[in-house]
Amino acid sequence: MKIGIYGGTFNPPHLGHVTAARAVFELLKLDRLLLVPDRLPPHKALPENSPSAQDRLEMTRLAGEQTGLGDRVQVLDLELKREGKSYTADTLEEIRRMYPADELWLLMGTDMFLTLQAWHDPQRILSLAGIAAFGRTEEDTEELFSVQRDYLYRTFPGARIFTLTIPGVVDVSSTELRDELRTGKGGAALPPAVYGYILRKGLYGVQADLKHLTLSQLRPVALSYLKYKRIPHVLGTEQEAIRLAERYGGDVEKARVAALLHDCTKKLDMEEQLALCRHYGIELDELEQKALKLLHAKTGAAIARDVFGVDEEIYHAIWWHTTGHANMTLLEKIIYLADYIEPSRDFPGVDKLRKVCYEDLDKGLLLGLDMSIQEMTEMGNPVHRATVEARDALKG
């Protein structure tokens, strides 16, 4: 297996990192990419008021998911756990122990490559991994690269060095980006979920009033709560909610807000969900105490109201989007069905359900509830009473 290792402060991880990582992964035909945020870089101090190690780790995870490499990209916290300066040689030793029989490649940009001989223990680095150095254009880098390659080959016999140009790499200065963020700019240079995380946490001096976000601000913040695989679903739910609201005279903006936030706690495990229920005083029935799938609607609604200040109508639309209930409001119906039929959904009967939803909203809701009850029954799972009551109320 060929493994790429890409380290740095990732302060913050930006589109330059993402595009470079993706391009090198494909050009080198790597099997896995490891992103390694460092604790304390040996060549420079972290800027004052930098985010915590945990925040940089989470932003790196979000950025890694934006590469589109799925499970082939992994974020390691081994340097963040290590005391003192983060030396690449020590990190490579740890990774070599993790992957004793695999081929390691250390990824780096032009500046790092041209100073490699001045790093701590370069001999050990070059004995543990090959070097994959990338620049933006051949005109910018090849002359410098060729001189450095020759020098490293002479100085460190047996070194494996691969240099490549990546014209599509986004050129971003982290220093300039941090300055821009402090002035309310810079979001376009970041993966959306990373920018949303920065807004949500108020990093780099960013001051965002989470209770009064515009939809364009809310979207990346909402995405920062999600696992990458869920992002298409949430964005699809937003688009479906727009169409349903326009079709049936609903409040389009409220539908969009509810759709963006409806799964904001979906990635949490049972222990985390129950902790939020205790924090917000959410009472659970016997089934809800055991069914993880049911809890994110309630905790998501609580977060939406507490953190983002949504009104009661949006709160209840999120609260009921999983089970439904008798006599649902228009917005509740829209979010329940948008979640059910958004474009990425693919299950037997979904095309028929979509068609009925746009012919008659209540008939679509009844069909969706019936399908949900049938699926749960066939799987041998209990059906929440609110779902049965919603179905029975529509049947009259």
N, C-alpha and C positions, 0 to 999 in steps of 0.2 A: 504494500500500500504506500502511495506517495502522499506525504502530509506536508502542507504548507503552514508556516508559523509566522504570524504577523503581530508584532508587539508595538507598544507605544503608550503614551499617556492617554490617548483618546480623550482629549480635553478641549472640546467634545469630539466624539466620533462624527465625521462629516461625510458628505458625498464623495470627497476625494478618496477617503479610506474605502468606502463601499465600492466605488467603480474600479479602483485599483485592485482590490482583493478579488473581485469577481473576474476581472480580466486576466490576472495572473493565474487564478484557479483554472480557467479554461485553456490558456495558452500552454501551461505546464502539464495539463491533464492530471490535475491533482485528484485524489480521492477524498481528502478531508482538509478542512481549513481550521486552524486553531487561532483564535484571537486572544491576545494576552495583554490586558491593561497592566501597566506597571505601577508599583507603589511609590517609588521615589527614583526618578531617572538619575543615573550617575553623572550625566553631562550638564544638567541644568536643574534648577529648583522649580518646583511647581509654582505657578503664579499665585500671588496672594488671593485668598478667597476662592480658591479652586473648589469644586464639588468634592464631597467625601469619596473615599475609595468605593463605597457601596453604590453611590450614585453613578460614578464612572463605569462601574461594572454593569449596572442595569442599562445605562445608555449604550454600552458596547454590545450588550445582548440584543437590544432593540435594533441597533445598526446591523448586527450580524444577520438578523432575520430579514433585513431589507436587501441582502445580497441575492435573495432568491435561491440560495443553495440548500434550503431546508435543513434536514438532519445532518448534512455534510459539513456544516459549520458549527463550531462549538466554542464557547467562551470559557477560558480558564482563569481561575482566581488565584493561581499558585503564587504569583508575584505579590499580589495584594496581601496574602497571608504571611509572606516572608518579611522579617524585620530588616531594616536597613535599606541600602540602595539595591536597585533591581539590576543585577548583572545578567546579561544575555547568556553568558557561558553557563551560569548556574541554572538558568531556566532550561537551557537545552539539555543539560545533564538530567534534570527531572523528567523532561519529556522523553528522552532516550530510554529511561527506566520504564516509562509507561508504554513505549512502543519500541521494544528492543530489536525487532527484526524489520522495521519499516524504514523507508527512505525519507529523510527529513530535509526540508527546504526552508530557509529563513528568508522571508520577504522583507524588502526595504526599498525606500526611495533613493533618489540620486544623492542627496546630501549625506545620508547615512552610509551609503556605499563608498563614497569618496573619502570617508574618514575611518573606514573599518579598521585599518591597521592601528589606530589610536585607541580602540576600545579595550576594555579590560579583557585580557587573555584571548587575543584574536586567534592564536594557534588552536586553542581548545574549541573555539567557536567553529572554525573551519574544519576541524576534525570530526565534529559532531553533525554538521549539517552543510548542505550545499547552500550557496547564496543565489537568490533570485532578485536581482536589482532591476527596477523599472524607472523609466523616464517617459516624459510626455511625447517627445518627438525625436527622431534620429538626429535632426540638425542640432537640437539642444544638447544631446547627451552622448552621442556615439564617440565623438573624439575624446571626451573625458573618460568615458567608459573603457575604451580600448587601452588607454594608458594605465588606468587603474587595474584592469584585468591582468595586463602583462606584469605589473608590479606584484600583485598578489600571487600569481602563479610562480614567480621567481622566489618570492619571500616565503611562501607557504606551500611547498611541494605537495601535490596530491589534492589541492583545493579544487572544489567543484563550484564553478561560477557560471551563471546564466544571466545574461543581460537582455532586456527586451524593451521595446518602445510601445507605449499604449496611448495612441492619439486621443482616445475618448476619455481619458482620465480627467476628472474635474479638478482644476487647480485651486486649492483652498488654503489660505494661511490661517492656522488656528488662532494666532495672536490677533490678526485683523478680525476674524470671525467673533472672537470673544468681545472685542471692542464694539462691533456692530450690534451684538445681542444686547449689550448694555444700553444702546440707544433705540431699541425696539426694532432693529433690522436683523438681517442674517438668516432668517428662517428658510429661505430658498436654498441655502447651501447645506441644509441638514436633511437627513431622512425624516419624513413627516412624524413618525412616532417618537424620534429623538427630540425633535423640536417641541412636540406636545409634552414630553416628560420635563423638558426645561421650563416650559410655561407653568406646568402643574406644580413643580417643586420650587419655582422662583430662583433658578440657578443663574449664575453670571450676571447678577444684578437685574435680571428680568423681573418686571413688576406687572403681573397680569391679574386682573380682578376676575377670579374664576366664576363668580356669580353673575357677571355681566359680559361674558364672552360673545363675540360675534360667531356666526356659524363657521366662518373660515378659520377662526381660532379654536373653536370647540372640536372640530373634526380631528386635527392632529392630537389634541389632548385626549380625546376619546380613544384614538388608536394606541396611545401609549399604555393603556390598560390591558391591551390584548396580546395574546399569542399571535404570531404572524399568520397562522393558518386560519384564524378567525376574522382577519381584517376583510377579506373579500365578502364574507357573510354580512358583516356589519355595514359595509358600504352598499352592498346589494339591498339590505333591508332599508337603508335610507332612501335609495332610489325607488324601491317599491312603495314605500310609505308616501313619497311625493306623488306617485301616480294614483294611488288609492285616494289620497286626500283631495287631489284635483278632481278625480272622478266623482266623488261623493260629497264635495263641498266642505271638507274638513279644513282645519287650520294647518297649512302646509309647514309653517315654521315649527310649530309644536310637534308635528309628526316627525320632522327631521331631527329635532333635539332628542325626542324619545327614542328614535331608532338608533341614533349614534351612541346613546348611553345605555341601551337596554341590556347589553352583555358586559358592562364594565367590570363586573366581579366574576365573570364566568370562569376565569382561569384559577380561582382560589380553590383550595382543597376543603374537605369537610371541616377540619379543625378551624381553618381560617374563616369559613362561612359561619360556623357556630359562634366564633368569637365576635364577629360583626353583629350577629343577631343579639348576643348579650349586650354589646355596646349600645345598640340602638333600641333595645327593649322590644325586639320583635318576638312575639309569641308564636310558637310553632305547634301544629297539631302532631299527632302520633306519626303519621306518614312523613311529614316534612322533617321530623327529627332524624329520619333514616335515609331520606332520598336527596342526595346531593343535587340532582338535576333541578329540583324545585326551589332551592335556596337562592340561587343567583338573582332571580327576579325580585325577591324581597330585599336582599342586601344591595342590589343594584339600584333599586328605587330609593333606598335610604341614602346611598352615596350621592345619587343625583340631586336629592333635595338638600342634603347637608353641605356638600362640597360645591355644587353648581347652582343651588338656589332655584331649582325648577319649581313650578307651581303644582298645585294638587292634581290638576288634570294630567300633566305629564307624569307625575309621581305614580298615579294609579295605573296609567297605561303601561308603565314599566313593571309595576307590581304584579299585574295580571297577565303579562304577555306569554307566560308559560302554560298556565292552567285555564285561563279565561274564567268567567263567572256569570251568573245570571244577570240579565238586564245590563249588558255592557254599554258604555258610552261609545260614541262614534270614534273617538281617538283610540280607545281601548281595542275596538274591533280592528281598526286600521293597523295598529302595531302588532296585534296577535297574528293577523293574516300576512302582513308584510314579512314578518319573521318566518312564517311558514312557507311562503311561495316565492321568496326573492330568487333572482336568476341562478344562483349557484346551487340551489336545492335540486336534487335529482333523486326521486323515489317514485315507485309505481303510483300512478294516479295524480301526480303533481300537475301535469298539463291540463287535465280535466278540472282540477281545483282552481287553477289560475283562470280558466275560461269562466267558470261559474262566478268567481269573485268579482269579475268585471261586468257580469250580467246583473247580479243582484248580491249586494254585500251580505245580507243576512243568510241567503241560501249558501253563499260561499262559507260563511262562518259555521253554519250547521254542518256542512259537508266536512270542513276541517276538523271540527270537534268529533264527528262520527269517526273519521279516519284515525284520529289520535286515540280515541277509546278502543277502536278495533286493534290498532297496533299494540297498545299496551296490554290488552287482553290476550292477544296471540302470543306475546312474549312472556306471559305469566306474571306480569307486573301489576300491582294495584293501581287503580285509576283514582286520581284525586277527586274528592266529592265536588269541588267547585267546577270541574270539567263536566261532570255528569249533570249538575244543576244548570250549567250554561246550555248544554244540549237540550235538556228537558224544557227549559224556558222557551227556547226557540221553536220546539215542536208544538208548544202550547197544549 
